[in-house]
Amino acid sequence: MGKRTHLVWDWNGTLLDDIGAVIEATNAAFAELGLEPITLERYRELYCVPIPRFYQRLMGRLPSEAEWLVMDEAFHKHYWLRADACALTQGAAELLADRSASGLGQSLLSMAPHEHLVPIVRRHGITEHFLRVDGRTGPSHGSKAEHMVRHLTALRAADEAISADRIVVIGDAVDDAVAAAHIGARAVLYTGGSHSRDSLAEAGVPVVDTLAEAVAVAERLAG
């Protein structure tokens, strides 16, 4: 597989069409601190990681440690009540199956907690298409870059032919592009999730409106 592209997929907002659940959970978390609700457009305009910086953009100040803990716990409580009702993004299952059937490598790396990620991916019936499925371990306020390093190390342990210059990360957030660059990989960003097109464009990588287009662009990038 040394000459083939390996795709590292993001989960939330990319393979899983969950932005509606994210907005509902975010607003539920805000309500617990007496903050005004946010629209999808405003969310996409302001969203960034680490998440406390996103809250700073909304509140005009960084949340205190106590506020952060309350908001983070509230968000996850409300999000996971809604997550099971979310469908895969249109065309995602077919794209994954087609690549898998063609023997092309792909894996999944998410900032969703690993203990929640693995079961929900399994329920959608797509686990078999990935060489690895890795969720976040540890605190939720960090960047994906450190997790990407561990993901690449594990991928290479499973298949030494995988190299960073053949990897393309497909995600919906600027942080996905940052994580890709951190290991020397490329990235394609999808507009169906957490960011506006304008904010994605700031990452300096290709921005697309469908996952099919993301795969096509990824193959050209690594080709």
Number of C-alpha atoms within 10 A of each C-alpha: 14 12 11 17 24 25 24 28 23 24 24 24 22 25 25 21 21 24 20 16 19 24 20 19 23 21 22 21 23 20 14 13 13 10 13 12 16 15 12 17 11 13 20 23 16 17 20 19 16 14 16 22 18 18 20 13 14 18 12 10 12 15 17 10 10 8 14 16 12 15 24 17 13 20 21 18 14 18 21 14 11 16 20 13 11 13 13 18 19 14 12 19 15 12 15 23 15 13 16 16 10 9 12 16 21 22 22 23 26 22 21 18 16 16 12 12 20 15 12 15 18 12 10 13 11 15 18 14 22 19 17 18 22 22 21 18 13 10 9 16 14 15 17 22 18 12 19 23 15 12 20 19 15 15 19 14 11 12 14 12 14 21 21 18 17 22 26 28 28 29 30 28 28 24 19 27 26 19 21 25 17 16 17 15 19 25 31 29 31 25 23 24 24 28 25 21 19 12 17 25 16 10 18 12 14 17 23 20 12 17 23 15 14 21 21 11 19 23 17 9 17 18 11
